[in-house]
Amino acid sequence: MIQLLRSIEAACAWFGRAVGWFNLALIFAVCIAVVMVQLRMNVLVEWPVTLPLLGPRMTMNGMIDLQWHLFAAITMLGGVYALHTDSHVCVDFLAARFSPRTKLWVRLFGDAVLLTPFCAIMTFYAWRFTMSAFTSNEGSSYGGLMDTWIIKGVMPLGFGLLTIFGVARSLRAIVELAQGRQAEA
């Protein structure tokens, strides 16, 4: 059972690990935008068809939007990875004094009472937010990126993954506490 729950946690964290590569694209987008500003360019490239998200051209506003889109994906999906690798913010001066069993109880409380319900509620509202953008065909009105539902869709995905992760980690903590095992991760 514990191995199955760990596998679910790892599967949720995979998305955060994958979007880590978006950092390179973000750096590239920032560099391109800086060059465009210095060259006083508004349109970087145009193409004969309208592409999803990008529209008919990549403009300076589109580059700025792309930076925010990449950053949002990194932030929303990276949270699960941070929890999985235990690299999130922790009150160390208190946690360092806890026994492994007490740490497990604190983690169970945090995951079951705080993390999971909050993320479940946010998943619900983020889904509605995304669907509103999809049905209204929302896009930039100032020459930026189109199809904003794509980036807004990262919100329910990120919160949904955090919800699943929180449930799996809570169940694992319950099993470990019932078996009298020490907190391992």
C-alpha positions in Angstrom: 0.0 0.0 0.0 2.8 2.4 0.9 4.6 1.7 -2.4 1.4 2.4 -4.4 0.9 5.7 -2.6 4.5 6.7 -3.2 4.0 5.9 -6.9 1.0 8.2 -7.0 3.0 10.9 -5.3 5.8 10.5 -7.8 3.4 10.5 -10.7 2.0 13.8 -9.5 5.5 15.3 -9.0 6.5 14.2 -12.6 4.7 17.2 -14.0 6.7 19.6 -11.8 10.0 17.9 -12.8 9.0 18.2 -16.5 8.2 21.9 -16.4 11.6 22.5 -14.8 12.8 22.7 -18.4 10.6 25.6 -19.0 13.2 27.7 -17.1 15.4 27.5 -20.2 12.5 28.6 -22.4 11.8 31.4 -20.0 15.4 32.6 -20.1 15.3 32.5 -23.9 12.1 34.4 -24.0 13.4 37.1 -21.7 16.6 37.5 -23.8 14.6 37.7 -27.1 12.3 40.4 -25.5 15.3 42.4 -24.4 16.8 42.3 -27.9 13.4 43.2 -29.4 13.2 46.3 -27.1 16.7 47.4 -28.0 16.0 47.0 -31.7 12.6 48.7 -31.3 10.9 45.7 -32.9 7.3 45.0 -32.3 6.8 41.9 -34.5 9.4 39.2 -34.2 7.9 36.8 -36.8 4.7 36.3 -38.8 3.3 33.1 -40.3 0.5 32.5 -42.9 -1.8 30.6 -40.5 -3.2 31.3 -37.1 -1.4 29.1 -34.6 -3.0 28.0 -31.3 -1.9 30.3 -28.4 0.4 32.4 -30.7 -2.1 33.6 -33.2 -0.9 35.0 -36.6 2.4 36.5 -35.3 4.8 36.7 -32.3 4.9 40.3 -31.1 6.7 42.0 -28.2 3.5 41.8 -26.2 3.3 38.1 -27.1 6.9 37.6 -25.8 6.0 39.3 -22.5 2.8 37.1 -22.2 4.9 34.0 -23.0 7.2 34.9 -20.1 4.3 35.1 -17.7 2.8 31.9 -19.1 6.0 30.0 -18.6 6.5 31.4 -15.1 2.9 30.4 -14.2 3.4 26.9 -15.4 6.6 26.6 -13.5 5.0 27.9 -10.3 1.7 25.9 -10.5 3.3 22.6 -11.4 6.5 23.0 -9.5 4.7 23.1 -6.2 3.9 19.4 -6.3 7.6 18.6 -7.1 8.7 20.8 -4.2 6.5 18.9 -1.8 7.6 15.6 -3.2 11.3 16.4 -2.8 10.7 18.1 0.6 12.2 21.3 -0.7 9.3 23.5 0.2 9.4 26.1 3.0 9.3 24.5 6.4 9.5 26.0 9.9 12.8 24.3 10.6 13.6 25.7 14.0 10.4 23.9 15.3 10.5 20.9 13.0 14.1 20.1 13.9 13.1 19.5 17.5 10.2 17.1 16.6 10.6 13.3 16.7 10.0 11.5 13.4 6.6 10.4 14.7 5.6 13.9 15.6 6.7 15.2 12.2 4.5 12.5 10.6 1.5 13.7 12.7 2.2 17.4 11.7 2.5 16.4 8.1 -0.7 14.5 8.2 -2.5 17.4 9.8 -1.1 19.8 7.3 -1.9 17.6 4.3 -5.4 16.4 5.4 -6.7 19.6 7.0 -5.0 22.4 5.2 -3.5 21.4 1.9 -6.0 18.9 0.4 -9.3 20.8 1.1 -7.8 24.1 0.0 -6.4 22.6 -3.3 -9.7 20.8 -3.9 -11.7 24.0 -3.6 -9.1 25.8 -5.8 -9.3 23.1 -8.4 -13.1 23.6 -8.6 -12.9 27.3 -9.0 -9.9 27.2 -11.3 -11.7 24.8 -13.6 -14.7 27.2 -13.8 -12.2 30.0 -14.5 -10.6 28.0 -17.3 -13.9 27.0 -18.9 -15.1 30.6 -18.9 -12.0 31.6 -20.8 -12.5 28.6 -23.2 -16.1 29.3 -23.9 -15.6 33.0 -24.4 -12.6 32.4 -26.7 -10.6 34.7 -24.5 -7.4 36.1 -25.9 -5.2 39.1 -25.7 -6.7 42.4 -26.8 -3.3 44.1 -27.1 -1.4 41.9 -29.5 -0.2 39.3 -27.0 -0.9 35.6 -26.9 -4.3 34.1 -27.8 -6.2 31.2 -26.3 -5.7 32.2 -22.7 -7.6 29.1 -21.6 -4.4 27.1 -22.2 -2.5 28.9 -19.5 -5.5 29.1 -17.3 -5.8 25.4 -17.6 -2.5 25.0 -15.8 -4.3 26.2 -12.6 -6.8 23.4 -12.2 -4.1 20.9 -13.3 -1.6 22.2 -10.7 -4.2 22.4 -7.9 -5.7 19.0 -8.9 -2.2 17.4 -8.8 -1.7 19.0 -5.3 -5.0 17.5 -4.2 -4.2 14.0 -5.4 -0.7 14.3 -3.9 -2.1 15.5 -0.6 -4.6 12.7 -0.4 -1.9 10.1 -1.3 0.5 11.5 1.2 -2.1 11.7 3.9 -3.1 8.1 3.4 0.5 7.1 3.5 1.0 8.9 6.8 -2.1 7.2 8.2 -0.7 3.8 7.1 2.7 4.5 8.5 1.3 5.7 11.8 -0.9 2.6 12.1 2.1 0.4 11.4 4.2 2.3 13.9 6.7 3.3 11.2 8.9 6.4 11.3 8.4 9.3 8.9 10.8 8.6 5.9 9.9 11.4 3.5 
